[in-house]
Amino acid sequence: MGKAALQWTDAMLAQLGQEKDAVLAERWGTSAKTVNLKRNALGIPAAGHFQWTPAALALLGQQPDAAVAQQLGISKASVVAKRTELVIAPASGATAATAAYDWAPEAVALLGTASDAKVAAQLGISRLTVYHARVQRGIAASQGSRKPADAS
């Protein structure tokens, strides 16, 4: 003989999606799966799930992902995932430019000639972009900006 089916009250239904399924399940003496199935059957999003409104979607690709994430109170990864899912290009500006920087021969020639930060400033891109380009091409870091080891 199995366990009796949970009798859903209006008060219980009103709490779905307001707290985590596991918390509600423990309170009601059932499994989180039972709560999850009922919530999903009623089309109620999980607690803490971000609802993409038309206004939130309109921000994608218009501002850097980190700025959108901060504005919406969600992770940058969530913003990137949604933007990617909808095939929206990243915002133009520093982040987008560095992601697809066109390494002209003149720019490649600068790699390793000075610190990555100095080359980045000269090219108007991030230090990390310069670092990755230099390492990918097997170019050693500039030794000029490092202090010599203490001989004592």
N, C-alpha and C positions, 0 to 999 in steps of 0.2 A: 504494500500500500504506500503510495507516494504522499508527499506533503500536500496539504490543501492549497488550492490556488489563492493567491493574494487577492483580497477584496479591495479594490481601489476606491477610495473615497474622494470627494471633491477637494478636500483639504490636501490630500496626498498629491493629486493631479496638479494642484496649484503650485506645489513645491518643486515639481520636475523642472530641471534646468536652472533652478535657483541655487542649488548646492550640488556638489559632486555626487554622481550616482552611488559611489561606494558609501558615502556618508549617509545618504538617504536609505540605502539598503540595510545598513547596520541598525539605523533607527527603527526601521519597519520589520526587522527580522527576516530579511529575504536576501537574495544574491544581487550583486551589482549588475549582473547580466539581465536579471528580470527587470530591474529599474531601467537599464539601458534600452532594452527592447520596447518597453512601454513608452519611454520618452521619444524614441525614434519613430514608433508607430504613430505618435501624435504630432510628429514634425517639430518637436521642441529641441532647439540646439542645446548642447551641453553647457554646463556652467563654465564661464570664462571663455567660451568660444567667441571669437570676434566675428561680428556680422559685417560683411562688406556692403556698405551702402553705396548708392550712386555717387555721393559726394566723396567718400573715401576712395572709390575706384578712380575718380577723376584726378586724384593727386598722383597716381602712379605714372612714372615717367616724366612728370612735370617738375619734380623736386628730387634731390638725391634720396636714395632709399632710407638712409639713416634719419634724415629729416622727417620723412613721411612716417617712419616707425615711431619716432618720438612724438610727433603730432597726434598719432592715433593711439598711442599707449600700448603698442605691440612690438614684437621683436623685429629687427631688421630682416632676419631670415624669413619671417612671415610675409613681409613686404616683397622681398626678392622672389619668393615662391609664387605669390599671387601675380606679380608682374610678369614673371616667366610663363606661368600658366596661360596668361592672356596674351602672350607674345607682344608685350609692350617693351620698347627699348628703354634703357636707363636714361635718366635725365641728362641733358647735355651739360657740360661743365667739367669740373675737375675729375669727378668719379668716372663719368662716361669716357672722357678723353683719355684717361690713363688706361682704361680697360682695353682700348683699341688703338693705342698709340702707334703711329706709323713710323717705324724705325728706319729713317733715311740713313744712307751711308755716313753722312756728316754727324748724325746723332750717335750712331754706333761707334764712331771714331772717338767720341768723348768718353765712352765707358772705360773706367779704370784710370783715367788721367787725373782725376780729383776724387774727393769723397763722393759717395752716392748722393748725399744731400746737396752738395754743390752742383753736381751734374743735373740733379732733379730741378733745382732752382733755375738753372740756366735754360733748361728745356721746358719749364713750366708744368712739370708732372710730379708725381709723388716719388719719394725716396724709394719706396718699396717697388714701384714699377721699374726704376733704374736698377735696383738690386737684382730683381728677377731677370731682367734682360741681360745683365752682366753675367750672372751665374749660368744662365741658359747658353750663353755663347762661350763659356769657359774662360772669361776674362778675369784676371786677378784684381782684387781691390787695390785702390791707390795706396801706396805706402807713404806718400808725402805728408799726409795729414796726421799720421800716427806719431806719438812721442816715442823716442828710442827707449829701450829697456834700460833701467838703472844698472850701471856697471858695478856697483859696490857689492 
